[in-house]
Amino acid sequence: MQCNTTFKPKEMNEELKRAYKRTKSESKRPIWHFLGLIIILLLTLFVLFAGQADSKKELNYINTPLQGDVYKYKTELRHYSTLKVVEVQADSLYISYNNYEVSKRSRVYEINVDSCYASDVYVVSKKEIKDMHTAGTIYDIKRK
């Protein structure tokens, strides 16, 4: 035997092969080696399930609108704003548009204040609102 020499299994003598096979079968990777992978997998599953739950909730909100619902939407100028449901009728909604727009989607909460909404009320069909949601123009719905 020589020090610092690497042998392939077919180059080993019988005694060395038995010792190699015994050592290989006895040694296993500890489960903690895979802990990072398991955590990433669990987080991914959580995000997927949370997203599906939000989608179902939004679909329910679109199909059964209530007074006070706030729809966040993307404007034609690629800004973001809100509109509020003032009244619900059988096939239409009375809505009030927000007077302000923001350039970042994450800042819409800043303009979602009662004093920011116009006093004018517009009538929109429920189908029109559903179409806006399907097209992605309405991207979020908040219900109190």
N, C-alpha and C positions, 0 to 999 in steps of 0.2 A: 504494500500500500504506500501511496505517496501523498504527502500533504499538498493542499491547495490544488487538487486535481478533481475535475468534474467527470463523472461517469454517466453514460446513458444506460438505461436499464439493460439493454442487450449486451453491454460491455462488462456487466458485473458478473462476479462469480455467484454461485448458488447461495452461499451464506449471506452475502451482501444483498442479493435480491430479496431474500426472506426478510432481512432487517428493514430494507427499504419499504416493502409492501406492508409490514407490520406498523412501521412509523407512519406511513401514509394513511392507513385505515384508522389509526388512533387519533391522528391530529385533524381537528375540524376548526373552521373559523368560528370565533365567538359571535353570537347573535348581535352584539353591539357594533360589529363592523358594518352591519346593514341598517343600523338605527337611522342614519341620515336619509337613506333611501325610503325607509318606512314613513318617516315624518313627512317627507316631500309628497309621497303618495297620499297620505291621509289629508294633508292640506289641499291638495288638488281635488280630491273627492269632496271635501267640505265646500270649496269654492263652487264646484259644479252643482252640487245640490242646493246651495244657497241661491245661485243664479236661477235655477229652475223654479224655486219657490217664489222668487221675486217676479218672474215672468208670469206665473199663474196668478199671483196677486194683482199684477197690473192688468192682465186680461179680464179679471173679474171687475176691476175698477172701471175699465172702459165699457164693459157690457152693462154695468149697473151704476151709472154715475149718480153722485149725490151732491146736493148743494154744499158748497165749500171746498169741493175737490179743486186742487191746483194742478194744472198741466204745465210741465216744463217743455218748451219747444225751441227749435232752431229757427231763427228768422231767415228771411230771404237774403239778408246781407251777411249771413253767417255769424250772427251774434246769437245770444240766448236770452229768452225772456219767459214770462209765465202768463197764463190766463186762468181766471177763476170762474167756476161754475156758480152762477147767482141763483138760477132756478132750473128745475128739471121738468120737462113736459113729456108726453108719451113718446114723441119721435124727435124732439128737438131740445136743445140746451140754450139757456140764456147765459151768456158769458160776458165777462169784463176783462179787457186786455190790460196788461201792465203798461204803464207809461214809459218804463225804462227798459234798457237792454244792457247786457254785459258782454264783454268779449270772451270771457272764459266760462265754460260750463260749470266749473267748480264754484263760481261766485254768484250763481243765481239766487242762493239763499239770502244774499244781501238786499235784493230788491223785492223779495217776497214779503212785503209789508202792506197792510191794508191801505195805508195812505198813498201807496204807489199806484193803485189801480184807478183806471178812468171811471168816471161816473156814468159814462155811456154804456149801454148794455146792447149786445148784439145777439141775434138768433142764429144758431148754427144747428144743422141736422146732426143727429147722433151718428149717422153713416159717415158724414164728413169728418167727424172727430175720429171715428174708427179708422178711416182711410189715412188720416194724418198719422195715427199711431202705427199702422201697418207700414207706411212709407218711411217711418223713422223720424218724421218731423217732430212729433211728440215723443220724447224719449224717457220721460219719467212722470209718474203721477203720485201726488201726495194727498193723503186723506187724513183729516184730523180725527 
